[in-house]
Amino acid sequence: MAKEIYTDWFKSLQDNICTALEQADGKATFEQDLWDRPGGGGGRTRIIRNGSVIEKGGVNFSAVHGETTQALQDKMGFPKAEFYATGVSIVIHPANPHVPIIHMNVRYFELSTGIAWFGGGIDLTPIYVVPEQAQYFHQTLKKVCDQHHDTYYPEFKKWADDYFYIKHRQETRGIGGIFFDRLQATDEISIEDRFAFVQSVGNAFAPIYTHLIAQNRDKTFADDHVEWQRVRRGRYVEFNLVYDKGTKFGLDTDGRIESILMSLPAHASWMYNYQTKPGSEEEKTLKYLKKGIAWDN
C-alpha cells in the first residue's frame, strides 16, 4: 500500500540526515529512543547534543494511527474517522550564534474516509541574518520547487512568511522558507507527484544545512552574541508553543511529550524590555524579520 511506501521512505530520510549531521558536526552522535503510542503506532526519536557544532538537535520519525479525537475534530475540522500520520521532523540548535537554527518537517496524513495529503516545510532562523546566505537558502528552495511546479515557490514562500510569523511580536521567526499543507491529488497533480515533491524537499535538507554549517562554524563570538542568541531562541520557543500546528497536533493526539518538545532549545532567555543598540548587527537582523522579502532574487 502507498502509506507503507511513504513510511519506509521517511525512515530512510531520517537515517540519511542523521548520518550527514553527524559527519558535519564531527564529534557528537545521535541517541535513539524507540517509543510506542498507546493509541496506536510509535516512532524513533533521535537526539544529538553537546557536539562541536550542534548544541541540541533532533531528527524524529513517527508513524501513528488511531481514531480522530474530539479535539482534532473541533480544531482541525476532521470527521470522526481512523487516521494515519507519518513523517520526519527536524530542529537543530547550534552552539555558535553565527550558525542558523533550521527546521524541517515532511509528513503524510490520511483518513479512512479516503482523504490523503502531504504537508511540511523548511525554514531558516539565523541569529544574525547574512543576506548572501539568505539568498542561497531561498534560491536553492526555488530550484527544488521549480522542478515540480512553477507556482510552488511563490505560493509556498508566502505561506511560510504568513505561517512562521510571531503575531504578538510583529516579526517573522526567521527568514522563512517554504511551507505547505494538505497537498492532495487534483485533476492535474497526482498524489505520486506530491510525494515526489516532498522527497525533493527532504533530500535538499542535508546539502543546504551542511553548507551553512561549513560557512559559519569557525566564526568567533563573544558574550553579547550569546545573549542575543538566547533572546532569539526565546522568540523561537514562543512561536512553537503558541502557534505551531505540529506541536498542537502532537499534544491533541496524546503524542510523546519528549519528542514533541524536542524542538525547544536547551538554553533561551526572556529579558524584560530587551532593546537592540542603534546601528548594531542585532538591530540590522530585526529589520530583516519581515514578510515579503524577495530573497530569491
C-alpha positions in Angstrom: 0.0 0.0 0.0 1.1 3.6 -0.6 1.3 4.5 3.0 3.9 1.7 3.6 6.0 3.1 0.8 5.8 6.6 2.2 6.6 5.4 5.7 9.7 3.4 4.6 10.9 6.5 2.7 10.6 8.7 5.7 12.6 6.2 7.8 15.4 6.2 5.2 15.3 10.1 5.1 15.8 10.1 8.9 18.8 7.7 8.5 20.4 9.8 5.8 20.0 13.1 7.5 21.4 11.8 10.8 24.4 10.4 9.0 25.0 13.8 7.3 24.6 15.8 10.5 27.0 13.5 12.5 29.6 13.9 9.7 29.2 17.7 9.7 29.4 18.0 13.5 32.4 15.8 13.7 32.0 15.0 17.4 28.5 14.1 18.6 26.4 11.2 17.6 22.7 10.6 17.8 21.0 8.9 20.7 17.8 7.0 19.8 14.6 6.3 21.8 12.1 3.9 20.3 8.6 4.6 21.6 5.1 3.3 21.2 2.0 5.4 21.2 -0.8 4.0 23.4 -3.4 4.8 20.8 -1.5 3.2 18.0 1.9 3.4 16.3 5.1 4.9 17.5 8.4 6.3 16.4 12.1 6.8 16.6 13.3 9.9 18.4 16.9 10.7 17.7 18.7 13.5 19.7 22.1 14.9 19.2 23.7 17.3 21.7 26.9 18.9 23.0 28.6 18.5 19.7 31.3 20.7 18.1 28.6 22.5 16.2 25.2 21.3 17.4 24.2 22.2 21.0 20.9 20.4 20.8 19.0 18.9 17.9 16.6 16.2 16.9 15.6 14.2 13.8 12.4 12.4 14.6 10.4 9.8 12.7 6.9 8.8 13.6 4.1 6.7 12.2 0.9 6.9 14.4 -2.7 5.9 13.9 -6.0 5.8 15.7 -9.3 7.4 15.8 -9.6 11.2 15.4 -10.2 12.7 18.8 -12.9 15.3 19.6 -10.1 17.9 19.8 -8.9 17.1 16.3 -12.5 17.1 15.0 -13.1 20.5 16.6 -9.7 22.3 15.9 -8.8 20.9 12.5 -12.2 20.1 11.0 -11.6 16.4 10.8 -14.6 14.0 10.6 -14.8 11.1 13.0 -12.6 8.5 11.3 -9.5 6.5 11.6 -6.3 8.4 10.8 -2.7 7.5 9.8 0.1 10.0 10.0 3.8 9.6 9.3 6.8 11.8 8.7 10.0 13.3 9.8 10.5 16.4 11.9 13.9 18.2 12.4 15.0 21.1 14.6 18.7 21.9 15.0 20.0 24.5 17.6 23.7 25.2 17.0 26.1 26.4 19.7 27.7 29.1 17.7 25.4 32.1 17.3 26.6 32.5 13.7 25.2 29.1 12.6 21.5 29.4 12.0 18.7 27.4 13.5 17.0 25.2 11.0 13.7 23.3 10.9 12.1 20.9 8.5 9.0 18.8 8.6 7.7 16.5 5.9 4.7 14.4 6.5 1.8 12.3 5.1 -1.7 12.1 6.5 -4.7 10.0 5.6 -8.2 9.4 6.9 -10.2 6.2 6.5 -12.7 8.3 4.5 -10.3 8.3 1.6 -8.8 11.8 2.1 -5.0 11.9 1.9 -2.4 14.6 1.7 1.2 15.7 2.2 2.4 18.6 4.2 5.6 20.1 5.5 8.1 22.9 5.1 11.6 24.0 5.7 12.6 27.4 7.2 15.8 29.0 8.5 16.2 31.1 11.6 19.5 32.9 11.6 20.5 34.6 14.9 22.4 37.1 12.6 20.9 37.4 9.1 23.6 37.3 6.4 21.8 38.4 3.2 24.0 36.3 0.9 23.2 33.2 2.9 19.5 34.0 3.0 19.6 34.3 -0.8 21.4 31.0 -1.1 18.8 29.3 1.1 15.8 30.7 -0.9 17.4 30.3 -4.3 18.1 26.6 -3.6 14.5 26.1 -2.4 13.2 27.8 -5.5 15.2 25.4 -7.7 13.7 22.5 -5.8 10.2 23.8 -6.2 10.6 24.7 -9.9 11.5 21.1 -10.7 7.9 20.2 -9.8 5.6 23.2 -10.5 6.3 26.9 -11.3 3.7 28.1 -8.8 5.1 26.1 -5.8 7.9 28.5 -4.7 5.9 31.8 -4.7 2.9 30.2 -3.2 4.7 28.2 -0.5 7.2 31.0 0.2 4.3 33.4 1.0 2.7 30.6 3.1 5.9 30.3 5.1 6.0 34.1 5.6 2.5 34.0 7.0 2.8 30.8 9.0 6.2 31.5 10.7 5.0 34.9 11.9 5.0 35.8 15.6 1.9 37.9 15.7 2.3 39.2 19.2 5.9 40.4 18.3 5.0 41.6 14.8 8.1 39.8 13.4 8.8 36.6 11.5 10.5 33.8 13.3 13.4 34.0 10.8 13.9 34.4 7.1 11.2 31.9 6.2 11.5 29.3 3.5 8.6 27.2 2.2 5.5 25.8 4.0 2.7 23.7 2.5 -0.2 21.7 3.9 -3.0 19.4 2.7 -1.4 18.9 -0.7 -4.0 16.4 -2.1 -4.3 14.9 -5.5 -6.0 17.1 -8.1 -7.0 16.6 -11.8 -3.6 17.9 -12.8 -1.4 16.7 -10.0 -1.4 13.1 -8.7 -0.6 12.1 -5.1 2.5 10.4 -6.5 3.6 13.8 -7.9 3.0 15.4 -4.5 5.2 12.7 -2.9 8.0 13.3 -5.4 8.0 17.0 -4.4 8.1 16.1 -0.7 11.0 13.8 -1.5 12.9 16.6 -3.2 12.4 18.9 -0.2 13.5 16.2 2.2 16.6 15.4 0.1 17.6 19.1 0.0 17.9 19.4 3.7 21.4 17.9 4.3 23.2 19.7 1.4 21.7 23.0 2.4 22.4 22.8 6.1 25.9 21.3 5.9 26.8 24.1 3.5 25.6 26.7 6.0 27.5 24.9 8.9 30.7 25.0 6.9 30.3 28.7 6.2 29.7 29.7 9.8 31.1 27.1 12.3 34.5 28.8 12.7 33.3 32.3 13.2 34.3 33.8 16.6 31.7 35.0 19.0 31.5 36.8 22.4 29.1 37.0 25.3 26.9 39.6 23.7 26.4 37.3 20.7 25.3 34.5 23.1 22.9 36.9 24.8 21.3 37.8 21.5 21.2 34.1 20.6 19.3 33.3 23.7 16.8 36.2 23.2 16.2 34.9 19.6 15.8 31.4 20.9 13.2 32.7 23.3 11.2 34.0 20.3 11.5 30.5 18.7 10.0 29.0 21.8 7.2 31.5 21.8 6.2 30.5 18.3 6.4 26.8 18.8 4.3 26.8 22.0 1.7 29.4 20.9 1.3 28.9 17.1 2.9 25.8 15.7 0.3 23.3 14.4 2.6 20.3 14.6 3.1 20.9 18.3 -0.7 21.2 18.8 -1.4 18.1 16.7 1.1 16.1 18.8 -0.5 17.2 22.1 -4.0 16.7 20.8 -3.2 13.1 19.7 -1.6 12.2 23.0 1.9 12.2 21.5 5.2 11.6 23.3 5.9 14.8 25.1 9.7 14.5 24.9 9.5 14.1 21.1 7.0 16.9 20.7 9.1 19.4 22.7 12.4 18.3 21.1 12.1 21.5 19.1 12.9 23.7 22.1 16.5 24.8 22.7 18.5 23.8 25.7 19.0 27.5 26.7 16.8 30.5 26.0 16.2 33.9 27.6 13.3 36.3 28.2 14.9 39.7 29.2 12.5 42.3 30.2 12.1 45.1 27.6 15.1 44.0 25.6 16.3 46.7 23.2 18.9 46.4 20.5 21.6 49.1 20.2 21.1 51.6 17.3 23.3 50.5 14.3 24.2 47.2 15.8 24.2 43.8 14.0 21.3 42.8 16.2 19.2 45.8 15.0 20.1 45.0 11.4 18.8 41.5 11.9 15.5 42.7 13.3 15.0 44.7 10.1 15.1 41.5 8.1 12.4 39.7 10.1 9.6 40.8 7.9 7.2 39.2 5.5 7.6 39.6 1.7 11.4 40.0 1.3 12.3 38.6 -2.1 15.3 36.6 -1.1 15.3 34.5 -4.3 16.4 37.5 -6.4 
